[in-house]
């Protein structure tokens, strides 16, 4: 365990560069002023671009807004209002309420990953589903913001949260689990089927999830299996320093996660930042803003509780508990064979370098008592991990598949 040292050093570093950031902002203001003759010179544009890039890479990014204010339904713009339906210490159930009367549209709960980024990473996922669905999302909270007296949060709690929020939404709710939550949501479904819970999902879509990481293991999977759980506890777990609300809570900090994300494709990130700089120098504002918007989301990360992170690494990636039939939720074994009614759709990206091909599809074999015509699979060609739920291919190819699946499931159950 590395105590307060690493996190405190990170906080100190951020405070230490505050004067530099202030000087950069003042310089930017001068060089962006159209009445300053230097702003129109090559040297002026070069310095302004350097200031912009430095500000961009040294900024601490907080939780972004979803910013979804409207959607288009049947050619008409419809206003969207966000509301919180249920709130718990480590997350809230958020509703994107459409200002229209469409009672026949399926109710869809999007379960966002708790793997570093905020739920806003799924902004594009939500946008694509809004015209045809009544959409809700699990909006997880940064562990550094949760006081110690609120208790802990682990993989068992994640399953409990999902079940509780499905109870709030009631019967007939369709669920989409994006990446990491495929495992706890699949486990929650098995438990709810076994309990004959009326709030069990009407259908379940799992996208790029690590159901069985023994299949086509990726670099991420291999990292988790080449070191004991004690190594992760010693090297990546620290305490939140004061004056944060969650001070002294043991966490896997977001800044370490971000370093891991970027190191996986460091060359690509360096090239994108170089292009960002050149676009600024050339005055190509549109291209520069596209890069800026991407990294404002990508660099917005949250701390995870140590117990959730360590339990996930051990249970999902090291012991492979779910596919081996030894996954336990609060001393109760989870039996995927209990799934007999809920239609399943597994979606994988051909070029996914985080969840390898076949890892999500494994869920269809585990649910062996579910009729074959209720087990569906879609392979997204030429798509990487993030492309499964965001971007052009998501909007044009994958989202229509999800919508057809949900509509069929809703029709088969009479709503």
N, C-alpha and C positions, 0 to 999 in steps of 0.2 A: 504494500500500500504506500502511496507516495504523498499522503497527507495534504497539507495546505500549500506546500511549496510551489508545485508546478502551476496551479491555478492562480496563486498569488503573484507569481512571476508574470503570468499572462496579463493580469490586471495592472500590474505595475508598468509593464511595457506599454499598454494602451494609454495609461496616464502620462507616461514619459513623452510620448510623441504628440500629445495634445498641442503643445506650442507650435510644433512643426505643421500640424494640420491647420492651425489658425493662420499661420503665415501663408500657407498654400492657398487657403480660401481667399485671403486678402489679395494675393497675387492674381488669382483667377479673376476676381472682380475687376481688377485694373485691366487685365489683358482681354477681357470679354466686353469691355466698354467700347462701343463703336466710335466714341469721340476721342479715344486714345489712338494717335497715329501709329503707335507701335503694334497695336492689335491687328493691323492689316499687313504687317511685314512677315516674311517667312520665319525670321527669328522669333517674333512675337507669338506666332501660331505654334511654333515648336515648344516654346516654354509653357504656353498655356496647355498644350496637350500633355506635357510631362507632369504639370501640376494636376491635371484632371486624372491621369492614370495613377499618380501617387495617392491622391485622395481616395480613389476607388479601391485600391488594394489595402489601404490602412484603416478603412472605416469599419466600425463594428455594426453589423447588420442585425436589427431586431426582427421581430415577427412581422412579416408583410401583411397587408390587407388582402382579402380576397378580391375586393373591388369589382364584383359582378353586380352591375346596377340594372341590367336589362337583358332580355333574350328575345329572339324572334320566333313567334309561333304562327304558322299559317300566314306568313307575310306581314304580320303585325308586331310591332315592338311592344313588349310586355315588361313592366317594371318588376324588378326583383328587390325584395327586402329581406335582410338577414335577421334571424331571430334565434335566441338560444332556448331550446325546449327543456333541456335538463343539464344540470351542472354538478360535477363531482370534483374532488381535489385535483385530479390529474388530467381532467379533460371535460369537454362539454359537447352536447349534442346540438349541432348547428343546423338550422333549416333555411333553405333558400326559397322563401315564399314568393310564388308568382302571383301577380295581380290579375288573375284570370280564373274563370270557373271551368275547370276540366276534371271533374270527379273520376273519369274513366282512366286517367293516366296512372300507371303503376307507381307505387311508392318505393323509392330506392334509397337504401342506406349505403353510402360509400365509406368503407372503413379504411382510413388513412394509415400509412405505416408510422410506427414509432421507431424510426431508425436514423434519426439525425435531423432531417428536414421537417419543417412544419407542414401541417395539412394543406397550406396554401400551394404547395408544390403540385397539388392536384386541381389547381384552378382550371386548367384546360380540360380535365376530365369532367368536372362539374359542368362547365360551359356546354360541352357537347351533349350532355344528357338532359339539360334543363328544358329544351323545347318539348320533350316527349315524356318527362318523368317529374314527379314530385320528389325533389332531391334533398337528402340530409347527409351530413358528414360528421365523422368523429374528429373533433378539433382538439388535439392533444396539447397539453400544457408543458412548458419548459420546466424541468425539475428544479432549476436554480431559483424559480419563482415560488416554489411550494414550501412553506414553512415545515419544519420537522414535526410539529405537533399534528400535522395532517396525516401522519403515518407513512408507510411505504407503498411501493407499487411494483409488482412483479408480474410474471407471465400469467399466474393464476388470477391476479387482479384484472389483467387485460381481458381474459375470458369473461370474468364477472361483469365488467363494464359493458361488453358487447351484449351479453344476455340482458342486463338491466335496461339498456337503451332499446333493445328489441321489444321488451315488455312495454316501454313507454310508447313506442310506435304502434304496437299491436299486430294482430294477425294480418297476413297478406303483404308483408314487407319483403322486398327483394333486396339482396345484399351483394355488393361488389367489394371484394377484398383485394387491395393493390399491394403486391409484393409481400413484405414481411408478415402482415396480418393474415395471410392465407392459412398459416398454421393455427393460430388461436381461434380464428373464425371457423375453420373446418372442425376443430375440436369442440367449439361451442355448439355447432350444428349437430354433431354426433351425440352430445349430451342432451340436447333439446329433443332430438328424435327419440332417444331412449326414454326420456321423461314424458313423451307425448305432449310436449309443451305447445300450447296453441299459438304462441308468439314465434315459433320456429320460422326461419326464412322460407318464403314462398319459392325462392330459387337462390342459387349461390354462384357467382362468377368469381373465379380466382385467377389473378393475372400475375405472371412472373413470380410465383411464390415458392419458397424453399420447402416444399412438402417432404421431399426425399433427396437430400443433398449428396447421397452416395451415387446418384445418377449424374454422369457428366460433370464432375466437380469442377468449379471455377477457382480462380486464384483466391477469391474471398473465402470459399469453402475450405481450401487447403490451408490457408492461414489459421482458420479456426481449429483445424485438426492436428496441426504440427506442434502445438504448444499446449501444455496443461492449463486447466482453468486457473490455477494459482498464478501462472505467468500473466494472464490478463488482469487479475486482481492487483498484482504488484505494479504493473507497468501502465495501465490506462485508467485505473480508478483513483480518484482524488476526492477531496472535500470542497464544497462550495465555500469560498471565503466571505467574510463580512465585507460590505453591509448588505449583501443580497438577501432577499427574504428567506431563501432556502439555505442560509449559511449553516455549515457543518453537515449538510446532507452529503452522503457518499454518491458520487455520480461518475458517469463516463462523459466528460465534458465535450460540448459541441465543437470547440476549436480543435480538439484532437481528431474528432470524426472528420471534420472538414479536411484536415491535413491528410488523412487516409484516403478520402474521396479523390483529392486532387493528385496525390502521388500515383494513383492507378493509371492516370492518363496525363502525366505531367507535361509531356511534349505537346499534346493538343492544347492544354491550357496556356502554355507559354506562347504558342502560335496565335491563339485567339487574342491574347493580351497585346501581342505585337501588332496584329491587325487592327485592334481597337485604337492603339496609339496612332497608327498610320491614317486611319479614318478620321481621327480628330485633327491631325495635321492638314489633311486634304480638305477638311470642311464637310466630309460626308456624314452629316448628322444622323441620317436615318440608319445607316449601318452601325454607327457607334452606339446609338440608343438601343438597337436590338441586342448588342453584346452586353451593354450595361444592364438592361432589363433581365437578361438571362442570369448574370452573375449576382444581381441583387437578390434573386430568389435562391440561387445555388449556394451562396455564401451565408444565407440565413439559416442557422442551425440551432438546435436546442440540446440541452443536457438531458441524458437519460439516467434514471436511477440505477445505481450499481446492481441492485438485486434483479432488476428486469434484464439488464444487459447480460449479466453473468449467467442467469438461468436460461436465457435464450441461447447463448453460445453453447452451453453444456447440453441442454435438452434437444435443441434442433440440429446443431451442427456437429456435435461430438458424439452424443449417444444415439442420434437418429431415432428418438423415442417414438415418434408417431408412426413411421413405417414399420418399426419393429414390434409394434403393439404393446409398448411399455410406457406410453405417455400417460401421466397421472395428473389429474386436476384435483387438488385438495383431498388426497388419499383415495381418489376414485379413478379407476382405469378408464381411459377414453377408448371406446370401441367404434371405429369407422364403419364396421359392419352393421351398426344400428341405423345407418342412413338408408332409408327405404322409400322415402316419398319425395324429398326435395331434389328437383333437377339441378344438375351441376354443369358448368361450363368452365373448362380450363383453357387459358390463353397463354401462349408462349411466343417470345420473339426469337426469330432464327439466329440473330447475332447477339443474344443476351449474354453479357460477360459477368453477370452477377448471379442470376439463377439459370443454370444450364438447361439445355433442352432435355425434357423428360422429367425434370424435378417437380413441376406443377402437375403434369399429366399423371403422375403417380397417384394422385388423389382418386382418380377414376378407378384404378385397380383396388385401392384400399376400400372404397365404397362398393364392395363386391355384391352386396345384397340389393343394390339399386338396379332397377331394370335398365338394360342397355340403351333403350331409346330415351332415357333420362340422363345419360352420361354423354357429354358433348366436348369436342376439342377443336380448337382453332389455332393453326400455326401462322403467325404473322411473318411473312417473307420479308427479308431485307430490313428487319426492325431490331434495334437494340433494346436494352432494358427500359430506358426512359421513353422510347418511342412507342412502347406498348400502351401507355396511358396519356401521352402528350404529343402534340405536333400534328403535322399534316396526315401521316399514315393512320394515326389514331382517329382523327376526325373522319377521314374518307373511307377507311377500310375496316378498322376494328370496332369503332363505336356502332356502326350499323349492324354488325354481327351481334353485339351485346344487346342492342335494342330489339332485334328480332327474337333473340333467345328469351328475353324478359317478357315480351309480348306473348309469345307462345306459352310460356309458363303461367302467365296471368290468365290467359284464355282457358287453359286446361283446368284451372281451379275456379273458374267462374268469376274472375276479377283480379 
